[in-house]
């Protein structure tokens, strides 16, 4: 926290100096404009977002221990908000690095290979992230996850392995949306102007949504784990009545928690904690059946993996409900 004195200049203008460290960090120059916004009695000063559209970074792949590390760095630069990423490497490793570069662009929305040379590749983010409001992107994630849960119920009831495989492919779309939304939220935290353009009424929403999007991503991961475990034991004559009951309950708690988030409904959010207790009872009942049915060890492991994933999904749903309650409370 720093203090600044306010000086009067002329008849009606008040002047205050800006911290040099902040000015240097944001590369402000004399004569440039900044944005000033009054929010709940406080002034927020932010720089223009125009320069961010040409934000560039450079990655020297030769300094990395392995080509796999390049994927992580590209993702990191994408998430932090760079729109142009130049990747340099030795000509001899060109094909190896380009393979990893193409792989990572497949699950980062808007990231494309713009130019290719013998010793470098230039990536561009061609998508204007502000055209997809964050709440809208989150609702898209919710709908995909809901469809994954509903189709998981159908796939198990009908022993439809083609539908089960299709559910797995949808998890990749969740990953793509996850990275896009994290990129948006990182930018929203830094720039109030960006937060508003992304449909966030205030920057504190970005903190809550950051937790929500992670819960969404982990929920989809557990649906994928559940369905993969099911596929391996689908040919066996198992009684999956209780796991199916858990699935119905899990779908219900997920829908209620996400609805409470987007509606700001505290009562609906609070109800999910009671529902979680009921799902835990179903979980313990299903666990007891593993020993009662004397399943083979491989089958028991897969069966246990299914109900473990269902419990985790329900717990992530109550995490979302808790965030919904916190976000619905008015700031003093």
ZADO-1210 file (C-alpha; in nm, 4 decimals, padded with zeros to 6 digits):
<atoms>
<atom x="00.0000" y="00.0000" z="00.0000" code="UNK" pos="1"/>
<atom x="00.1374" y="00.3411" z="-00.1005" code="UNK" pos="2"/>
<atom x="00.0155" y="00.6909" z="-00.0198" code="UNK" pos="3"/>
<atom x="00.0033" y="00.9824" z="-00.2616" code="UNK" pos="4"/>
<atom x="-00.0593" y="01.3507" z="-00.2003" code="UNK" pos="5"/>
<atom x="-00.3263" y="01.5282" z="-00.4013" code="UNK" pos="6"/>
<atom x="-00.2419" y="01.8699" z="-00.5422" code="UNK" pos="7"/>
<atom x="-00.4715" y="02.1321" z="-00.6868" code="UNK" pos="8"/>
<atom x="-00.3858" y="02.2590" z="-01.0327" code="UNK" pos="9"/>
<atom x="-00.5781" y="02.5535" z="-01.1656" code="UNK" pos="10"/>
<atom x="-00.9288" y="02.6257" z="-01.0502" code="UNK" pos="11"/>
<atom x="-01.0901" y="02.2802" z="-01.0478" code="UNK" pos="12"/>
<atom x="-00.8300" y="02.0149" z="-01.1375" code="UNK" pos="13"/>
<atom x="-00.6677" y="01.7849" z="-00.8831" code="UNK" pos="14"/>
<atom x="-00.3408" y="01.6066" z="-00.9651" code="UNK" pos="15"/>
<atom x="-00.1776" y="01.2953" z="-00.8155" code="UNK" pos="16"/>
<atom x="00.1481" y="01.1214" z="-00.9130" code="UNK" pos="17"/>
<atom x="00.1546" y="00.7558" z="-01.0228" code="UNK" pos="18"/>
<atom x="00.3968" y="00.4996" z="-00.8733" code="UNK" pos="19"/>
<atom x="00.7046" y="00.4751" z="-01.0972" code="UNK" pos="20"/>
<atom x="00.7202" y="00.0960" z="-01.0642" code="UNK" pos="21"/>
<atom x="00.3620" y="00.0623" z="-01.1914" code="UNK" pos="22"/>
<atom x="00.4269" y="00.3045" z="-01.4796" code="UNK" pos="23"/>
<atom x="00.7398" y="00.1129" z="-01.5830" code="UNK" pos="24"/>
<atom x="00.5680" y="-00.2259" z="-01.5574" code="UNK" pos="25"/>
<atom x="00.2854" y="-00.1109" z="-01.7851" code="UNK" pos="26"/>
<atom x="00.5244" y="00.0680" z="-02.0251" code="UNK" pos="27"/>
<atom x="00.3412" y="00.3974" z="-01.9995" code="UNK" pos="28"/>
<atom x="00.4870" y="00.7003" z="-02.1712" code="UNK" pos="29"/>
<atom x="00.4312" y="01.0711" z="-02.1232" code="UNK" pos="30"/>
<atom x="00.1112" y="01.1852" z="-02.2906" code="UNK" pos="31"/>
<atom x="-00.0551" y="00.8421" z="-02.2970" code="UNK" pos="32"/>
<atom x="-00.4005" y="00.7926" z="-02.1487" code="UNK" pos="33"/>
<atom x="-00.5121" y="00.5646" z="-01.8679" code="UNK" pos="34"/>
<atom x="-00.8600" y="00.4527" z="-01.7659" code="UNK" pos="35"/>
<atom x="-01.0023" y="00.5775" z="-01.4363" code="UNK" pos="36"/>
<atom x="-01.3142" y="00.4152" z="-01.2942" code="UNK" pos="37"/>
<atom x="-01.4964" y="00.4821" z="-00.9679" code="UNK" pos="38"/>
<atom x="-01.6197" y="00.1641" z="-00.7978" code="UNK" pos="39"/>
<atom x="-01.7808" y="00.1652" z="-00.4541" code="UNK" pos="40"/>
<atom x="-01.5905" y="00.4716" z="-00.3373" code="UNK" pos="41"/>
<atom x="-01.2543" y="00.3625" z="-00.4805" code="UNK" pos="42"/>
<atom x="-01.0754" y="00.4678" z="-00.7975" code="UNK" pos="43"/>
<atom x="-00.9347" y="00.2009" z="-01.0264" code="UNK" pos="44"/>
<atom x="-00.6620" y="00.3085" z="-01.2688" code="UNK" pos="45"/>
<atom x="-00.5873" y="00.0745" z="-01.5574" code="UNK" pos="46"/>
<atom x="-00.3928" y="00.0964" z="-01.8802" code="UNK" pos="47"/>
<atom x="-00.5486" y="00.0694" z="-02.2237" code="UNK" pos="48"/>
<atom x="-00.5933" y="-00.2835" z="-02.3548" code="UNK" pos="49"/>
<atom x="-00.4950" y="-00.1838" z="-02.7084" code="UNK" pos="50"/>
<atom x="-00.1314" y="-00.2856" z="-02.6642" code="UNK" pos="51"/>
<atom x="-00.2325" y="-00.6328" z="-02.5483" code="UNK" pos="52"/>
<atom x="-00.3551" y="-00.7171" z="-02.8955" code="UNK" pos="53"/>
<atom x="00.0064" y="-00.7119" z="-03.0201" code="UNK" pos="54"/>
<atom x="00.1594" y="-00.8757" z="-02.7126" code="UNK" pos="55"/>
<atom x="00.4478" y="-01.0922" z="-02.8322" code="UNK" pos="56"/>
<atom x="00.6689" y="-01.3504" z="-02.6673" code="UNK" pos="57"/>
<atom x="00.9605" y="-01.5672" z="-02.7705" code="UNK" pos="58"/>
<atom x="01.0402" y="-01.9236" z="-02.6676" code="UNK" pos="59"/>
<atom x="01.3863" y="-02.0688" z="-02.7303" code="UNK" pos="60"/>
<atom x="01.3149" y="-02.4387" z="-02.7595" code="UNK" pos="61"/>
<atom x="01.6835" y="-02.5324" z="-02.7554" code="UNK" pos="62"/>
<atom x="01.6999" y="-02.4294" z="-02.3890" code="UNK" pos="63"/>
<atom x="01.4376" y="-02.6877" z="-02.2937" code="UNK" pos="64"/>
<atom x="01.5213" y="-03.0351" z="-02.1679" code="UNK" pos="65"/>
<atom x="01.2750" y="-03.2072" z="-02.4005" code="UNK" pos="66"/>
<atom x="01.0241" y="-03.1243" z="-02.6761" code="UNK" pos="67"/>
<atom x="00.7450" y="-03.2192" z="-02.4334" code="UNK" pos="68"/>
<atom x="00.8402" y="-02.9195" z="-02.2177" code="UNK" pos="69"/>
<atom x="00.7583" y="-02.6976" z="-02.5146" code="UNK" pos="70"/>
<atom x="00.3888" y="-02.7874" z="-02.4854" code="UNK" pos="71"/>
<atom x="00.3758" y="-02.6610" z="-02.1268" code="UNK" pos="72"/>
<atom x="00.5493" y="-02.3354" z="-02.2198" code="UNK" pos="73"/>
<atom x="00.3168" y="-02.2688" z="-02.5127" code="UNK" pos="74"/>
<atom x="00.0157" y="-02.3254" z="-02.2866" code="UNK" pos="75"/>
<atom x="00.1638" y="-02.0919" z="-02.0236" code="UNK" pos="76"/>
<atom x="00.2216" y="-01.8147" z="-02.2782" code="UNK" pos="77"/>
<atom x="-00.1299" y="-01.8632" z="-02.4164" code="UNK" pos="78"/>
<atom x="-00.2879" y="-01.8449" z="-02.0706" code="UNK" pos="79"/>
<atom x="-00.0994" y="-01.5319" z="-01.9672" code="UNK" pos="80"/>
<atom x="-00.2398" y="-01.3482" z="-02.2687" code="UNK" pos="81"/>
<atom x="00.0195" y="-01.3432" z="-02.5460" code="UNK" pos="82"/>
<atom x="-00.1242" y="-01.3213" z="-02.8960" code="UNK" pos="83"/>
<atom x="00.1966" y="-01.3771" z="-03.0952" code="UNK" pos="84"/>
<atom x="00.4341" y="-01.6536" z="-02.9853" code="UNK" pos="85"/>
<atom x="00.7628" y="-01.7047" z="-03.1703" code="UNK" pos="86"/>
<atom x="00.9250" y="-02.0454" z="-03.1159" code="UNK" pos="87"/>
<atom x="01.2916" y="-02.0758" z="-03.2169" code="UNK" pos="88"/>
<atom x="01.4826" y="-02.4035" z="-03.2533" code="UNK" pos="89"/>
<atom x="01.7714" y="-02.5719" z="-03.4367" code="UNK" pos="90"/>
<atom x="01.6935" y="-02.6700" z="-03.7932" code="UNK" pos="91"/>
<atom x="01.7867" y="-03.0312" z="-03.7170" code="UNK" pos="92"/>
<atom x="01.5009" y="-03.0638" z="-03.4666" code="UNK" pos="93"/>
<atom x="01.2475" y="-02.8855" z="-03.6838" code="UNK" pos="94"/>
<atom x="01.0172" y="-03.1827" z="-03.7506" code="UNK" pos="95"/>
<atom x="01.0197" y="-03.3019" z="-03.3899" code="UNK" pos="96"/>
<atom x="00.9301" y="-02.9615" z="-03.2495" code="UNK" pos="97"/>
<atom x="00.6682" y="-02.8923" z="-03.5153" code="UNK" pos="98"/>
<atom x="00.4863" y="-03.2131" z="-03.4234" code="UNK" pos="99"/>
<atom x="00.4529" y="-03.0991" z="-03.0618" code="UNK" pos="100"/>
<atom x="00.3527" y="-02.7498" z="-03.1715" code="UNK" pos="101"/>
<atom x="00.0719" y="-02.8875" z="-03.3894" code="UNK" pos="102"/>
<atom x="-00.0451" y="-03.1136" z="-03.1073" code="UNK" pos="103"/>
<atom x="-00.0793" y="-02.8270" z="-02.8610" code="UNK" pos="104"/>
<atom x="-00.2618" y="-02.5984" z="-03.1058" code="UNK" pos="105"/>
<atom x="-00.5389" y="-02.8589" z="-03.1352" code="UNK" pos="106"/>
<atom x="-00.6646" y="-02.7961" z="-02.7822" code="UNK" pos="107"/>
<atom x="-00.5993" y="-02.4213" z="-02.7457" code="UNK" pos="108"/>
<atom x="-00.8918" y="-02.2313" z="-02.8951" code="UNK" pos="109"/>
<atom x="-00.7861" y="-01.9655" z="-03.1443" code="UNK" pos="110"/>
<atom x="-00.4154" y="-02.0570" z="-03.1509" code="UNK" pos="111"/>
<atom x="-00.2972" y="-02.1166" z="-03.5070" code="UNK" pos="112"/>
<atom x="00.0337" y="-02.1614" z="-03.6884" code="UNK" pos="113"/>
<atom x="00.0714" y="-01.8347" z="-03.8788" code="UNK" pos="114"/>
<atom x="00.4190" y="-01.8770" z="-04.0298" code="UNK" pos="115"/>
<atom x="00.6741" y="-02.1592" z="-04.0575" code="UNK" pos="116"/>
<atom x="01.0474" y="-02.1304" z="-04.1223" code="UNK" pos="117"/>
<atom x="01.3453" y="-02.3637" z="-04.0993" code="UNK" pos="118"/>
<atom x="01.4426" y="-02.2371" z="-03.7547" code="UNK" pos="119"/>
<atom x="01.1205" y="-02.0983" z="-03.6083" code="UNK" pos="120"/>
<atom x="00.7427" y="-02.1139" z="-03.6002" code="UNK" pos="121"/>
<atom x="00.5157" y="-01.8166" z="-03.5335" code="UNK" pos="122"/>
<atom x="00.1861" y="-01.8807" z="-03.3559" code="UNK" pos="123"/>
<atom x="-00.1013" y="-01.6320" z="-03.3584" code="UNK" pos="124"/>
<atom x="-00.4169" y="-01.6169" z="-03.1481" code="UNK" pos="125"/>
<atom x="-00.6723" y="-01.5386" z="-03.4176" code="UNK" pos="126"/>
<atom x="-00.9732" y="-01.5397" z="-03.1838" code="UNK" pos="127"/>
<atom x="-01.0926" y="-01.2219" z="-03.0144" code="UNK" pos="128"/>
<atom x="-01.1568" y="-01.3631" z="-02.6674" code="UNK" pos="129"/>
<atom x="-01.3770" y="-01.0681" z="-02.5760" code="UNK" pos="130"/>
<atom x="-01.6391" y="-01.1804" z="-02.8298" code="UNK" pos="131"/>
<atom x="-01.7152" y="-01.4821" z="-02.6087" code="UNK" pos="132"/>
<atom x="-01.8325" y="-01.3543" z="-02.2666" code="UNK" pos="133"/>
<atom x="-01.6942" y="-01.5641" z="-01.9821" code="UNK" pos="134"/>
<atom x="-02.0376" y="-01.6476" z="-01.8318" code="UNK" pos="135"/>
<atom x="-02.1488" y="-01.7698" z="-02.1755" code="UNK" pos="136"/>
<atom x="-01.8387" y="-01.9908" z="-02.2103" code="UNK" pos="137"/>
<atom x="-01.8988" y="-02.1320" z="-01.8615" code="UNK" pos="138"/>
<atom x="-02.2601" y="-02.2116" z="-01.9492" code="UNK" pos="139"/>
<atom x="-02.1337" y="-02.3896" z="-02.2591" code="UNK" pos="140"/>
<atom x="-01.9081" y="-02.6029" z="-02.0368" code="UNK" pos="141"/>
<atom x="-02.2017" y="-02.6767" z="-01.8082" code="UNK" pos="142"/>
<atom x="-02.4198" y="-02.7952" z="-02.0976" code="UNK" pos="143"/>
<atom x="-02.1481" y="-03.0255" z="-02.2307" code="UNK" pos="144"/>
<atom x="-02.0905" y="-03.1788" z="-01.8866" code="UNK" pos="145"/>
<atom x="-02.4649" y="-03.2207" z="-01.8346" code="UNK" pos="146"/>
<atom x="-02.4924" y="-03.4026" z="-02.1678" code="UNK" pos="147"/>
<atom x="-02.1964" y="-03.6229" z="-02.0707" code="UNK" pos="148"/>
<atom x="-02.3688" y="-03.7235" z="-01.7456" code="UNK" pos="149"/>
<atom x="-02.7056" y="-03.7886" z="-01.9126" code="UNK" pos="150"/>
<atom x="-02.5460" y="-03.9953" z="-02.1876" code="UNK" pos="151"/>
<atom x="-02.3399" y="-04.1885" z="-01.9327" code="UNK" pos="152"/>
<atom x="-02.6663" y="-04.3022" z="-01.7744" code="UNK" pos="153"/>
<atom x="-02.8009" y="-04.4087" z="-02.1144" code="UNK" pos="154"/>
<atom x="-02.4747" y="-04.5770" z="-02.2185" code="UNK" pos="155"/>
<atom x="-02.4711" y="-04.7920" z="-01.9038" code="UNK" pos="156"/>
<atom x="-02.8419" y="-04.8773" z="-01.9148" code="UNK" pos="157"/>
<atom x="-02.8318" y="-04.9713" z="-02.2833" code="UNK" pos="158"/>
<atom x="-02.4731" y="-05.1042" z="-02.2816" code="UNK" pos="159"/>
<atom x="-02.4072" y="-04.8647" z="-02.5694" code="UNK" pos="160"/>
<atom x="-02.0286" y="-04.8616" z="-02.6122" code="UNK" pos="161"/>
<atom x="-02.0389" y="-04.6294" z="-02.9143" code="UNK" pos="162"/>
<atom x="-02.2124" y="-04.3673" z="-02.7021" code="UNK" pos="163"/>
<atom x="-01.9585" y="-04.4306" z="-02.4266" code="UNK" pos="164"/>
<atom x="-01.6724" y="-04.3586" z="-02.6675" code="UNK" pos="165"/>
<atom x="-01.8449" y="-04.0394" z="-02.7822" code="UNK" pos="166"/>
<atom x="-01.8620" y="-03.9179" z="-02.4216" code="UNK" pos="167"/>
<atom x="-01.4845" y="-03.9482" z="-02.3981" code="UNK" pos="168"/>
<atom x="-01.4349" y="-03.7261" z="-02.7044" code="UNK" pos="169"/>
<atom x="-01.6460" y="-03.4517" z="-02.5443" code="UNK" pos="170"/>
<atom x="-01.3990" y="-03.4244" z="-02.2575" code="UNK" pos="171"/>
<atom x="-01.1484" y="-03.2743" z="-02.5026" code="UNK" pos="172"/>
<atom x="-01.3879" y="-02.9883" z="-02.5775" code="UNK" pos="173"/>
<atom x="-01.4082" y="-02.9203" z="-02.2038" code="UNK" pos="174"/>
<atom x="-01.0281" y="-02.8938" z="-02.1938" code="UNK" pos="175"/>
<atom x="-01.0331" y="-02.6444" z="-02.4826" code="UNK" pos="176"/>
<atom x="-01.2923" y="-02.4267" z="-02.3109" code="UNK" pos="177"/>
<atom x="-01.1049" y="-02.4552" z="-01.9814" code="UNK" pos="178"/>
<atom x="-00.7864" y="-02.3047" z="-02.1259" code="UNK" pos="179"/>
<atom x="-00.9790" y="-02.0279" z="-02.3047" code="UNK" pos="180"/>
<atom x="-01.1658" y="-01.9262" z="-01.9888" code="UNK" pos="181"/>
<atom x="-00.8511" y="-01.9297" z="-01.7746" code="UNK" pos="182"/>
<atom x="-00.6895" y="-01.7007" z="-02.0342" code="UNK" pos="183"/>
<atom x="-00.9908" y="-01.4692" z="-02.0142" code="UNK" pos="184"/>
<atom x="-00.9908" y="-01.4603" z="-01.6349" code="UNK" pos="185"/>
<atom x="-00.6188" y="-01.3894" z="-01.6100" code="UNK" pos="186"/>
<atom x="-00.6718" y="-01.0908" z="-01.8375" code="UNK" pos="187"/>
<atom x="-00.9817" y="-00.9790" z="-01.6447" code="UNK" pos="188"/>
<atom x="-00.7882" y="-00.9717" z="-01.3172" code="UNK" pos="189"/>
<atom x="-00.5282" y="-00.7412" z="-01.4719" code="UNK" pos="190"/>
<atom x="-00.7584" y="-00.5110" z="-01.6675" code="UNK" pos="191"/>
<atom x="-01.0940" y="-00.3832" z="-01.5427" code="UNK" pos="192"/>
<atom x="-01.1854" y="-00.2784" z="-01.8964" code="UNK" pos="193"/>
<atom x="-01.1349" y="-00.6362" z="-02.0163" code="UNK" pos="194"/>
<atom x="-01.3390" y="-00.7727" z="-01.7261" code="UNK" pos="195"/>
<atom x="-01.6343" y="-00.5598" z="-01.8329" code="UNK" pos="196"/>
<atom x="-01.6043" y="-00.6650" z="-02.1976" code="UNK" pos="197"/>
<atom x="-01.6002" y="-01.0290" z="-02.0878" code="UNK" pos="198"/>
<atom x="-01.9329" y="-00.9859" z="-01.9101" code="UNK" pos="199"/>
<atom x="-01.7942" y="-00.9610" z="-01.5568" code="UNK" pos="200"/>
<atom x="-01.9630" y="-00.6891" z="-01.3540" code="UNK" pos="201"/>
<atom x="-01.6636" y="-00.6675" z="-01.1208" code="UNK" pos="202"/>
<atom x="-01.3171" y="-00.8187" z="-01.1086" code="UNK" pos="203"/>
<atom x="-01.3866" y="-01.0267" z="-00.7958" code="UNK" pos="204"/>
<atom x="-01.6120" y="-01.2445" z="-01.0121" code="UNK" pos="205"/>
<atom x="-01.2982" y="-01.3595" z="-01.1926" code="UNK" pos="206"/>
<atom x="-01.1683" y="-01.5188" z="-00.8727" code="UNK" pos="207"/>
<atom x="-01.4890" y="-01.7146" z="-00.8176" code="UNK" pos="208"/>
<atom x="-01.5164" y="-01.8225" z="-01.1808" code="UNK" pos="209"/>
<atom x="-01.1524" y="-01.9374" z="-01.1755" code="UNK" pos="210"/>
<atom x="-01.2460" y="-02.1910" z="-00.9066" code="UNK" pos="211"/>
<atom x="-01.5632" y="-02.2873" z="-01.0918" code="UNK" pos="212"/>
<atom x="-01.3903" y="-02.3562" z="-01.4231" code="UNK" pos="213"/>
<atom x="-01.1389" y="-02.5813" z="-01.2479" code="UNK" pos="214"/>
<atom x="-01.4239" y="-02.7746" z="-01.0857" code="UNK" pos="215"/>
<atom x="-01.5859" y="-02.8097" z="-01.4290" code="UNK" pos="216"/>
<atom x="-01.2627" y="-02.9410" z="-01.5783" code="UNK" pos="217"/>
<atom x="-01.2110" y="-03.1931" z="-01.2985" code="UNK" pos="218"/>
<atom x="-01.5754" y="-03.3022" z="-01.3221" code="UNK" pos="219"/>
<atom x="-01.5304" y="-03.3827" z="-01.6909" code="UNK" pos="220"/>
<atom x="-01.2098" y="-03.5727" z="-01.6097" code="UNK" pos="221"/>
<atom x="-01.3993" y="-03.7909" z="-01.3632" code="UNK" pos="222"/>
<atom x="-01.6796" y="-03.8569" z="-01.6118" code="UNK" pos="223"/>
<atom x="-01.4117" y="-03.9725" z="-01.8552" code="UNK" pos="224"/>
<atom x="-01.2564" y="-04.1963" z="-01.5877" code="UNK" pos="225"/>
<atom x="-01.5987" y="-04.3355" z="-01.4983" code="UNK" pos="226"/>
<atom x="-01.6902" y="-04.4243" z="-01.8549" code="UNK" pos="227"/>
<atom x="-01.3478" y="-04.5764" z="-01.9266" code="UNK" pos="228"/>
<atom x="-01.3826" y="-04.7984" z="-01.6212" code="UNK" pos="229"/>
<atom x="-01.7310" y="-04.8979" z="-01.7339" code="UNK" pos="230"/>
<atom x="-01.6133" y="-04.9902" z="-02.0851" code="UNK" pos="231"/>
<atom x="-01.3664" y="-05.2433" z="-01.9417" code="UNK" pos="232"/>
<atom x="-01.6382" y="-05.4258" z="-01.7439" code="UNK" pos="233"/>
<atom x="-01.9366" y="-05.3701" z="-01.9760" code="UNK" pos="234"/>
<atom x="-01.9269" y="-05.7289" z="-02.1006" code="UNK" pos="235"/>
<atom x="-01.9661" y="-05.8681" z="-01.7483" code="UNK" pos="236"/>
<atom x="-02.3038" y="-05.9479" z="-01.5952" code="UNK" pos="237"/>
<atom x="-02.2948" y="-05.6896" z="-01.3142" code="UNK" pos="238"/>
<atom x="-02.5768" y="-05.5326" z="-01.1195" code="UNK" pos="239"/>
<atom x="-02.5151" y="-05.1588" z="-01.1621" code="UNK" pos="240"/>
<atom x="-02.8403" y="-05.0473" z="-01.0009" code="UNK" pos="241"/>
<atom x="-02.6760" y="-04.8465" z="-00.7230" code="UNK" pos="242"/>
<atom x="-02.4144" y="-04.6778" z="-00.9471" code="UNK" pos="243"/>
<atom x="-02.7010" y="-04.5771" z="-01.1775" code="UNK" pos="244"/>
<atom x="-02.8894" y="-04.4342" z="-00.8793" code="UNK" pos="245"/>
<atom x="-02.5741" y="-04.2436" z="-00.7878" code="UNK" pos="246"/>
<atom x="-02.5543" y="-04.1147" z="-01.1447" code="UNK" pos="247"/>
<atom x="-02.9116" y="-03.9827" z="-01.1266" code="UNK" pos="248"/>
<atom x="-02.8343" y="-03.8102" z="-00.7962" code="UNK" pos="249"/>
<atom x="-02.5048" y="-03.6734" z="-00.9290" code="UNK" pos="250"/>
<atom x="-02.6717" y="-03.5274" z="-01.2379" code="UNK" pos="251"/>
<atom x="-02.9314" y="-03.3621" z="-01.0134" code="UNK" pos="252"/>
<atom x="-02.6781" y="-03.2090" z="-00.7732" code="UNK" pos="253"/>
<atom x="-02.4601" y="-03.0862" z="-01.0608" code="UNK" pos="254"/>
<atom x="-02.7521" y="-02.9159" z="-01.2328" code="UNK" pos="255"/>
<atom x="-02.8753" y="-02.7533" z="-00.9120" code="UNK" pos="256"/>
<atom x="-02.5320" y="-02.6253" z="-00.8107" code="UNK" pos="257"/>
<atom x="-02.4636" y="-02.4732" z="-01.1524" code="UNK" pos="258"/>
<atom x="-02.8120" y="-02.3222" z="-01.1737" code="UNK" pos="259"/>
<atom x="-02.7598" y="-02.1649" z="-00.8319" code="UNK" pos="260"/>
<atom x="-02.4338" y="-02.0161" z="-00.9586" code="UNK" pos="261"/>
<atom x="-02.5795" y="-01.8499" z="-01.2669" code="UNK" pos="262"/>
<atom x="-02.8981" y="-01.7393" z="-01.0876" code="UNK" pos="263"/>
<atom x="-02.7356" y="-01.6280" z="-00.7626" code="UNK" pos="264"/>
<atom x="-02.9791" y="-01.8536" z="-00.5728" code="UNK" pos="265"/>
<atom x="-02.8476" y="-01.9132" z="-00.2189" code="UNK" pos="266"/>
<atom x="-03.1349" y="-02.1423" z="-00.1192" code="UNK" pos="267"/>
<atom x="-03.0802" y="-02.3740" z="-00.4135" code="UNK" pos="268"/>
<atom x="-02.7054" y="-02.3802" z="-00.3476" code="UNK" pos="269"/>
<atom x="-02.7543" y="-02.4656" z="00.0204" code="UNK" pos="270"/>
<atom x="-02.9810" y="-02.7602" z="-00.0653" code="UNK" pos="271"/>
<atom x="-02.6970" y="-02.9382" z="-00.2449" code="UNK" pos="272"/>
<atom x="-02.5102" y="-03.0073" z="00.0806" code="UNK" pos="273"/>
<atom x="-02.7957" y="-03.2250" z="00.2052" code="UNK" pos="274"/>
<atom x="-02.8015" y="-03.4047" z="-00.1283" code="UNK" pos="275"/>
<atom x="-02.4287" y="-03.4749" z="-00.0985" code="UNK" pos="276"/>
<atom x="-02.4917" y="-03.6619" z="00.2273" code="UNK" pos="277"/>
<atom x="-02.7437" y="-03.8837" z="00.0481" code="UNK" pos="278"/>
<atom x="-02.4955" y="-03.9540" z="-00.2309" code="UNK" pos="279"/>
<atom x="-02.2331" y="-04.0491" z="00.0275" code="UNK" pos="280"/>
<atom x="-02.4807" y="-04.3008" z="00.1712" code="UNK" pos="281"/>
<atom x="-02.5281" y="-04.4465" z="-00.1770" code="UNK" pos="282"/>
<atom x="-02.1504" y="-04.4582" z="-00.2149" code="UNK" pos="283"/>
<atom x="-02.1017" y="-04.6581" z="00.1063" code="UNK" pos="284"/>
<atom x="-02.3806" y="-04.8963" z="00.0045" code="UNK" pos="285"/>
<atom x="-02.2178" y="-04.9502" z="-00.3350" code="UNK" pos="286"/>
<atom x="-01.8779" y="-05.0029" z="-00.1697" code="UNK" pos="287"/>
<atom x="-02.0195" y="-05.2717" z="00.0596" code="UNK" pos="288"/>
<atom x="-02.1534" y="-05.4594" z="-00.2417" code="UNK" pos="289"/>
<atom x="-01.8007" y="-05.5029" z="-00.3771" code="UNK" pos="290"/>
<atom x="-01.7274" y="-05.7499" z="-00.0988" code="UNK" pos="291"/>
<atom x="-02.0780" y="-05.8986" z="-00.0897" code="UNK" pos="292"/>
<atom x="-02.0657" y="-05.9882" z="-00.4586" code="UNK" pos="293"/>
<atom x="-01.7145" y="-06.1354" z="-00.4336" code="UNK" pos="294"/>
<atom x="-01.6008" y="-05.9629" z="-00.7523" code="UNK" pos="295"/>
<atom x="-01.2672" y="-06.0460" z="-00.9105" code="UNK" pos="296"/>
<atom x="-00.9888" y="-05.8046" z="-00.8208" code="UNK" pos="297"/>
<atom x="-00.9717" y="-05.6335" z="-01.1660" code="UNK" pos="298"/>
<atom x="-01.3510" y="-05.5955" z="-01.1791" code="UNK" pos="299"/>
<atom x="-01.3675" y="-05.4681" z="-00.8212" code="UNK" pos="300"/>
<atom x="-01.1034" y="-05.2039" z="-00.8992" code="UNK" pos="301"/>
<atom x="-01.2966" y="-05.0776" z="-01.2033" code="UNK" pos="302"/>
<atom x="-01.6288" y="-05.0842" z="-01.0163" code="UNK" pos="303"/>
<atom x="-01.4729" y="-04.8935" z="-00.7257" code="UNK" pos="304"/>
<atom x="-01.3237" y="-04.6454" z="-00.9721" code="UNK" pos="305"/>
<atom x="-01.6701" y="-04.5746" z="-01.1113" code="UNK" pos="306"/>
<atom x="-01.8323" y="-04.4948" z="-00.7777" code="UNK" pos="307"/>
<atom x="-01.5238" y="-04.3013" z="-00.6600" code="UNK" pos="308"/>
<atom x="-01.5571" y="-04.0740" z="-00.9635" code="UNK" pos="309"/>
<atom x="-01.9282" y="-04.0235" z="-00.8964" code="UNK" pos="310"/>
<atom x="-01.8577" y="-03.9169" z="-00.5399" code="UNK" pos="311"/>
<atom x="-01.5887" y="-03.6731" z="-00.6542" code="UNK" pos="312"/>
<atom x="-01.8268" y="-03.5202" z="-00.9109" code="UNK" pos="313"/>
<atom x="-02.0858" y="-03.4669" z="-00.6368" code="UNK" pos="314"/>
<atom x="-01.8219" y="-03.3064" z="-00.4144" code="UNK" pos="315"/>
<atom x="-01.7120" y="-03.0746" z="-00.6950" code="UNK" pos="316"/>
<atom x="-02.0776" y="-02.9776" z="-00.7360" code="UNK" pos="317"/>
<atom x="-02.1013" y="-02.8689" z="-00.3723" code="UNK" pos="318"/>
<atom x="-01.7762" y="-02.6761" z="-00.4210" code="UNK" pos="319"/>
<atom x="-01.9523" y="-02.4873" z="-00.7006" code="UNK" pos="320"/>
<atom x="-02.2555" y="-02.4328" z="-00.4760" code="UNK" pos="321"/>
<atom x="-02.0318" y="-02.2877" z="-00.2055" code="UNK" pos="322"/>
<atom x="-01.8766" y="-02.0505" z="-00.4588" code="UNK" pos="323"/>
<atom x="-02.2286" y="-01.9543" z="-00.5722" code="UNK" pos="324"/>
<atom x="-02.3187" y="-01.8585" z="-00.2155" code="UNK" pos="325"/>
<atom x="-02.0001" y="-01.6554" z="-00.1729" code="UNK" pos="326"/>
<atom x="-02.0480" y="-01.4712" z="-00.5020" code="UNK" pos="327"/>
<atom x="-02.4113" y="-01.3899" z="-00.4243" code="UNK" pos="328"/>
<atom x="-02.3192" y="-01.1966" z="-00.1090" code="UNK" pos="329"/>
<atom x="-02.2991" y="-00.8210" z="-00.1595" code="UNK" pos="330"/>
<atom x="-01.9623" y="-00.6641" z="-00.0819" code="UNK" pos="331"/>
<atom x="-01.9851" y="-00.4157" z="00.2110" code="UNK" pos="332"/>
</atoms>
